[in-house]
Amino acid sequence: MSAENSSSTKFTYFFGSRATGENLTEGKADMKALLGGKGANLAEMARLGLPVPPGFTLSTEACLSYYKSGEKFPDGLDKETFARLATLEEVLGCKFGSSDKPLLVSVRSGARASMPGMMDTILNLGLNDESVVGLAKNSENPRFAWDCYRRFIQMYSDVVLNVHVSQFEFLLEDMKSARGKHRDEDLTADDLKELVGKYKRKVLEETSQAFPQDPKEQLWGAVGAVFRSWNSDRAIHYRKMENIPSDWGTAVNIQAMVFGNMGEDSATGVAFTRDPSSGERRLFGEYLTNAQGEDVVAGIRTPQPMSLDQKKRMNDGVKAVALEEKMPAVYKEFLKYQELLEKHYRDMQDLEFTIEKGRLFMLQTRNGKRTTQAAVRIAVDMVAEQLISKDEAILRINPYSLDQLLHPRLDPKKKGTPITKGLPASPGAVSGRVAFGTAQAEAFKAAGEKAILVRHETSPEDIQGMDASAGILTALGGMTSHAAVVARGMGKSCVVGCSDLHIRYKDKLFEIRSGKEKIIVKEGDQITLDANSGEVFLGVIPTVTSELNKDFEILMGWADELRKLKVRANADTPHDARIARQFGAEGIGLCRTEHMFFEADRIDAVRSMILAETQEERERALESILPMQRGDFTGIFREMKGLPVTIRLLDPPLHEFLPHSTTEIEALALKLGVSFDRLDNKTKSLHEHNPMLGHRGCRLGVSFPEIYDMQARAIAEAMIEATKSTREPVQAEIMIPLVMEVKELRMIRDRIEKLVHGILDKAGLGKQVLIGTMIEIPRAALLADVIATEADFFSFGTNDLTQMTLGISRDDSNRFLPEYVDLGLLPEDPFSSLDQAGVGQLVRMGVERGRKTKPDLKTGVCGEHGGDPRSIEFFHNAGLDYVSCSPYRVPTARLASAQAQLRSNRN
Amino acid sequence: MSAENSSSTKFTYFFGSRATGENLTEGKADMKALLGGKGANLAEMARLGLPVPPGFTLSTEACLSYYKSGEKFPDGLDKETFARLATLEEVLGCKFGSSDKPLLVSVRSGARASMPGMMDTILNLGLNDESVVGLAKNSENPRFAWDCYRRFIQMYSDVVLNVHVSQFEFLLEDMKSARGKHRDEDLTADDLKELVGKYKRKVLEETSQAFPQDPKEQLWGAVGAVFRSWNSDRAIHYRKMENIPSDWGTAVNIQAMVFGNMGEDSATGVAFTRDPSSGERRLFGEYLTNAQGEDVVAGIRTPQPMSLDQKKRMNDGVKAVALEEKMPAVYKEFLKYQELLEKHYRDMQDLEFTIEKGRLFMLQTRNGKRTTQAAVRIAVDMVAEQLISKDEAILRINPYSLDQLLHPRLDPKKKGTPITKGLPASPGAVSGRVAFGTAQAEAFKAAGEKAILVRHETSPEDIQGMDASAGILTALGGMTSHAAVVARGMGKSCVVGCSDLHIRYKDKLFEIRSGKEKIIVKEGDQITLDANSGEVFLGVIPTVTSELNKDFEILMGWADELRKLKVRANADTPHDARIARQFGAEGIGLCRTEHMFFEADRIDAVRSMILAETQEERERALESILPMQRGDFTGIFREMKGLPVTIRLLDPPLHEFLPHSTTEIEALALKLGVSFDRLDNKTKSLHEHNPMLGHRGCRLGVSFPEIYDMQARAIAEAMIEATKSTREPVQAEIMIPLVMEVKELRMIRDRIEKLVHGILDKAGLGKQVLIGTMIEIPRAALLADVIATEADFFSFGTNDLTQMTLGISRDDSNRFLPEYVDLGLLPEDPFSSLDQAGVGQLVRMGVERGRKTKPDLKTGVCGEHGGDPRSIEFFHNAGLDYVSCSPYRVPTARLASAQAQLRSNRN
C-alpha cells in the first residue's frame, strides 16, 4: 500500500453492524499500525459483536500523506469519507446536519501507542443551529441539546480554531452570576441557548469567521486538528520520552455519538478488568451518572465504584452507589463483556463505556496501564490461569519499570503524622520541593533537586512538568484520572484526589484544612509523598528498601532459569554487597577501591601518600592504608562468599583526593603538618587540562607501582582472612583500569601476580586470582586480540568508552547533549543507553577479537549501561558473559537478560 | 641456525688470507645481522683482497646466547674461538702470549648499526710481562712496546675491570713530574716499564686481583665487556633515540694488531670518499703520524689533510702536511682502494686505515655519515655517474633529515661580528643558552629553552646532553671527531675545533682569547652558532629560511614524478600559503579559521560575539568579524590560485577566546564596556572539566549556527573577490570539525550549502564548493560509511583522533608519556608518529568504509602526522589521497611519499 499513489489507497475502515445484524466491520485488533490502537480495538469489539456505536477510522496513512504533501488532505480522502458517512447514516437512520434526525459524531485521535500528548476528542460534532433542534426533539431534553451544542462550540473552537477555552469559561461564569446561579446544572435550556449565541459571537470576534455550520466543514476541521496534534510540542515531547517513532502518524476515529449525560438513567465510566494498582483479579472501575466520558477522566466530579465489592473496600464507601446496585442488569451485561475481552486479548483491559438511557455501549478497550507491582502479579496470575505462557509473562514486564518496585518505602519508624491523605495512584515514596507548574519543576530538577508537582488536576499540558518531577500530588481526580494514569506509566510516585488540598497558584502555596488547623506549604518547601498509602508529610522523611513480594520472586525465578547472561552488581562496601546479594547479584563486577580512599578516617593517609616526595615516604603512607583496604576487602569477600568479586585498582587522578580551595588547603596543611606552599604547589602541579584523558588508571600503576602493590597485598591478605572465616574459596578478580596497550598490562600484571601468588602460596592457598583488564579506551577494543594474551577477563567500561568514542566529556555534556537529543541528532543520551551504532561496534570488536585469542575469555560490562535494558539486550547479543550494575538495578538486569534471551531464541 | 642449541651453532667467522694467498674469509658484506657492520665489512674487504689484518668475528648470536643464559658464554664458544686463534697464529706465524713472536689483537664491538653508545675498542690485547719483551724485540723499539703495554693495562682495566682511567692518569702525571717531563713522549722505555709496575699494583689494590697475565683470560674479559656494553645506559639511550631494536645484539671483532705508532713512517687515519659536509666528489680525510687510531677520533691532536687539494682548501693549510706529500706511494695505494670500495658499495665510504712502517692496512669501511645537504648531492651525483638509479637516490635520503636542509640560516644583515670561529661540522644556525654538561642541557630543555652544549670535546658519555641540546660547540676535534659525527647523525648544528675557546668547567664559563680582548661567557648566557660558517656569536641572532639548492630540486623532481600521495600544507594566512607553495605544496589541507580570530585587531569583536546574550547581539558582533574573515580568505585564495584550499570552520571551545586572570578580565570588561561580573560569570560558565571533549567543533555550529553562517558567507564572498582578480576558479573545501554523527553533519551541511550556493549563484559562479568533514572522533571512523553519505571529503584529524583513541590528553601527557616511551610501553610518542596499531586501524577503517559508500571519496590527513615520514608511508598504504603538514615539512612529505610509493611497488 503506497501513500504516494493516493488515488489507489484505501484510507478508511468501517466498524459496526446494520440493524439486520450484518457486520460491516473491516478492521481488526492486529491492524494497530494502520488504524491506531483505539480504531483497531473498536473494530475488534465490533467484530466480536459487542455493542459498539458504529463509525469508521481514517488510517495513519492518511495522516502520513497529509504531512508528506505539506499538510494537505490526500486526494480521494473526501470521497471515501463521504461514502462512509453515508453508510453510517444508513445504518443509524439519521443524517449529518439534519434538523430532524441529526447524525452526531465524536472525532478522536488514536495512534499505534497511547499518547497523552495528543488531541483526544471532539464530541457532538455535527451540531449546528438546525441539528440542535432535532437533538432537542429526539432526546426530549432541550437543555441537554443546548448544553451539548455549547460544549461542542467550546471544544471545537479551542482545538480547531485556537480560541482558548478560558474565553468561553468567562462567558459561562458571567452568565451564571447574571442569573445568580452557582452550578452549570442550574442554567436552563434558554440560558444555554443564549450562551450559544454569545459563544458564536466570541468565535466571530476572535477568528473573523462565523462558527462553521456545515457539519462537513466541522468534520474536516476536526480531522486536520487531530493530524496536526501529532506534531504538537507535547506529543513530540511524549514521543521522545517513550521512544515512539515520529513516522508512525495517528489515525482518526469518527464514531456515532452516544450520550451518558441524557439523565439519571445514563452514565459513563471507565473500568479495569483487574486492579491496576495491586494487580488483584477483580473488576475495578468508576462511573458517573448523567455525564460525558471526559468528566470521569478529567476528575472533576468524584466518581462511583463499579461493584459492591469495590464499594466495601473504599475508605468512605458508605455514601457511594455502586453500578451493581444502581443498574444491576447493565452491570451484569458489562461483567460479561469485560470477561470476554480479557480472555480475548489475554491481558488486563482498560475499558470505556457509556450507558445511554439504560443501554450499554462499549467505547474502548485496550491493554490497561498498571503499576509494575500489578503488572508482575497479573503476569504471574495469568500463567496460573493458563492464559499466557511463562515466556509471555516475562516479556510483558517492562524492565525499565522495575525501578518502581524497588523504590524505597518510608521508614515506618520515622513516618510521623501525615498532613493529609489522598489516593495512592502510583506507588513509591519520595521527598521533594513543592512546584506548582512545569517551569518550577524543571528549575528544581535543573538545580539537581527533586520536585513534587502539585496541581488541582493534571492535563496533557503538564506532561513535561510531571516528567521533570519526582512525584505528583493532585487535589482532584480518581485512580483513573489523567495524573494517575500518566504517573503509573512514568513509574513516578503519585497521590491524587487529595480533597483537603487547597491550592492558591497565584500565591504559590497550598493550604491543608482539617478541622481547626490550617497548614500552609509554599513553593519550594520540602514535602514527602507516601504513594503506597496516599499520605502526605511535611519535610523529608527517610526511606527504607522495599521488600520484594512473592509474585516478583516467582517471575524472577522464571527469568533466572531462562537467561544466559549473568548479572553482577557494582558494590564498594560490605553493605552494598549485602544488598546486591539480596537482589540476586551473582557476584560483584566492579568494586571501586578509590571510594574506600575517600572515607573520612583514611583520606588523610591517602593525602600523605600523594604528598610523598620519595618512594620511601610513599611506601610509609601506603603502609598505613594497607590494613584499612584489607579490612574492606575482607568484609566484601565474606558477604559474597563463593561468588566472584572484581576489584578495580586505583583509577582516578591523584588530584581528586586533594582539596582545591585556599581555605581547605590551609586547613589540611595544618593537619598534615606540611607547609601551605608545599600542599598548594602539589595541588597545582597535579592540575590537568583534561583529567579524563590524563594521569589516571593504570598509568598511576606504572608511575607509582607501590600503590598497586599495596592494593594487591591487601587483596591477597583479605582473601586469606575471609577464607578462614567462611571456609569457602574466595573468587577474587583483580582488574587493571584504563589499559591501552598490552605491554602496560603485562608489566603491571607480572608484578602483582608475583606478589599475590607469593602471599597466597605462603598461606597454602592456590592461585585462584584472575587478573584482567577494563576495556574502556577505544584502542584497547581495537587491540583486544593482543591484550587478551595477558588478560584473564575483559570488563567493558562503557562510561569512559562512550566518552572517548564520542568525544564527549560527561561532566561537560549538559551544555549541548540535551539540545542534541531535542534536535534528534542523537536518539538518546548515550550515557543512559549504549550508543550501539558507535560504542557498540567497539564492544563487539573487543569480544570477538579477545575470544579469537582466548576462546573462553570471560567478558562483562561494568559501566552504567549494565543496568539499562536496551543496552543489556545488546550485550546479550554481543555474547558477553555478564553485566554488572548498581544493586537496585540487578532485578531489572535479570529480567532484561531473560527477555533478550527470549527474543534471540525467536530469531 | 638456532642460538638455543648452542652446541651446533657456528659462532665465529674468519677473515683474511694465508701468506700463500689462500683466502680464508667466511663472511661478507650482506651478513651484517650476524657479523655486525664492522665485521661484515672487514670480511668483504678481505674477500676483495684488500690489505686487512686478519682476524675473526664472534657473531651477534653469541651475544644473544650470552644474554639468554644469564650472561654466560654459550657452550662451544671457547673451543671455536681457540681454533680461530690457532688459525690466526698459523697465518701470521706468531703465538698468543709468546715472548718470542707474540700475537697481539684488537677487540672491537660491532653491531648491525653503528652505535656510539657502546664500548668501542681494546687494543694490544695479548700483552703481558712476557710478550712485551717479544714486542720490544720485534719492533726494535722497547719504548713503543712498554707504552703499548701501559696503554693496554689502562684501557683494559678501565673497560673490563672497572678501574677508572683517571687512576692511571694520576700515576702517569706523578711519573712525569717526578721525572720533570712535560709530555708523555718524553718518558723513556724504563720510565714506562716502571709505570707498568705501578699500574699493575694499582689494579691489584683496586680489584684484589692481579692484572691477568693469561692472554686467553684477557680475551674472555674483553669479549664479555663488549657483550655487556650492548646494554649499557648509553647504548640503550642511543638505541631508543635511533629506534634500534634491543634484540639485535653486538658482534665482537678480534683482529691482529697493526701499529700506526711505530714511528714517523707509521700513521693512522680516517677518510671519506666524498666530502661528508658538502657532498662534493673528492677525498676528504685526516691522519696522524705515529699514532693509534683512537687518537684521531678522540681529537686530541690536530690531524693532517689527506690530499694536496684538501690542504689547499684549508684556512691555515700552509703548515699542514698532506699524506699525498708525506707518503706518496701509500697515498696512491689508498686512492685505489677508496675508489674500489666506493664503486663496490655504490655509496660514499667512511674508511679507517693504519700505516705500519710504510705498509697500508685497511681497518674499516662503512657507508659514511653525512649532512643532509651532502646526502642529497651525493645521491644526485651518483645517478649522473650511473652508480645508482633515481629510485635508489630517493630511497637514500632520510626524510626525517630534510628538516636540517630547511633549517634557517642567520640573517646576513644581522650577523654582526663573531666572537670566534671553529669548523662547521654540521650545518644550520641556532641560538641557545650555554650548557657545560648533560644535566644543565637537559634542565634548559625541560624549561622549554634551547641549550648549546659547550665541551672541550665530546665522548659517548655526552650523547644524552647532545640529544637535549639544539647545538654543539667544542674546543677540540676535527670534522671527523665524535662531536662532528654524532651531531651530523642527529641533524644538529655543530661547530668543532674552536681553538680560541677556553672552558673552565669549575667556574661554569668559557673565555675567548683573541689578541688583547678576553670575552667571558657564563653558563646560561645566550650564544648563536652559525654552523654553516663555523662562526660563534654572542646573544640571539635572527635567522632566515634556507634556499633550496639545485640538487635538492632535482631530487624532489624525481620524487614528485613517482609519488601518488599528494602533499598539501597547513596554512592559516596568505604568508603561510606563499611559503607552502614555495616548498611545493599542492594545496592547503587545513586552514584554521580560529587563528584569524585571535589576531589583536579582531579578538575583541570575537569576545563581543561570545558575550552576546541573544542571537541578535551575536549576529551583530559577527557582522563586524565578517569582512575580516572575508579578507583573510581572499588573500589565501589568491595565493593558492587554482589549488584546493580546505577551510575548517570554528573549532576551539569559546572560552579559549576569553581572558582568565582577574586583571585581564578587569581590563577587558573596561574595554568592552561590560561589567566585570558579566564577563567573569561568562568565563566561569564556559569553564569545562575536559574541554578536549567539550563544547567545541561542530557542536558550536549546532548551538550557534550564526557563527558558521558568517564563516560560510565570508568564504563564498572571498571566492567571488579572488576569482575577480585571479580569473581562476577557486577550489574551496569547507571542512566541518569534530563530527561524530551523520545527522549533525547533514544539518550543518544543508544550512551552509544553501547559503554558499545562494551567494555564488547570484555572482554567476558555479557550485564549486566541496563540503566535507574531519574524521577525528573514533565514532566517526567507525561510522564512516554513513557519514560519507553527507561528506564530499574526509580529512583525518589524527591529533584529536590519537587523543581519543588512546585516551591521552596531549596537554597532560608529559606527566607519563616520556616514562611510557622510556619503559618501552609505547614505541614512540604517538603524537609525533602515528600509532599505527591503534589509531591506524581507525584511519584504515574510515577510508575503507567511506569509500564503500563513495568510491571516489577524497581522503586526506591534516594532523601533525601528515609531516612524519613513517606515518606518511602508512597513509600511502592506507590509500589516502593526500597528506597536509606544516609548510616546512612539505619537502619531507614529498620525499616520504615517493619512498612509500617505491617500497609499495616492491611488495
Interface residues (C-beta under 8 A of the other chain):
Chain A: E688 H689 N690 P691 M692 L693 G694 H695 R699 V702 S703 L738 M740 E741 K743 E744 M747 E776 I777 P778 R779 L782 L783 D800 Q803 M804 T805 L806 G807 I808 S809 D811 D812 R815 F816 E819 Y820 L823 G824 L825 L826 D835 A837 G838 V839 Q841 L842
Chain B: E688 H689 N690 P691 M692 L693 G694 H695 R699 V702 S703 L738 M740 E741 K743 E744 M747 E776 I777 P778 R779 L782 L783 D800 Q803 M804 T805 L806 G807 I808 S809 D811 D812 R815 F816 E819 Y820 L823 G824 L825 L826 D835 A837 G838 V839 Q841 L842
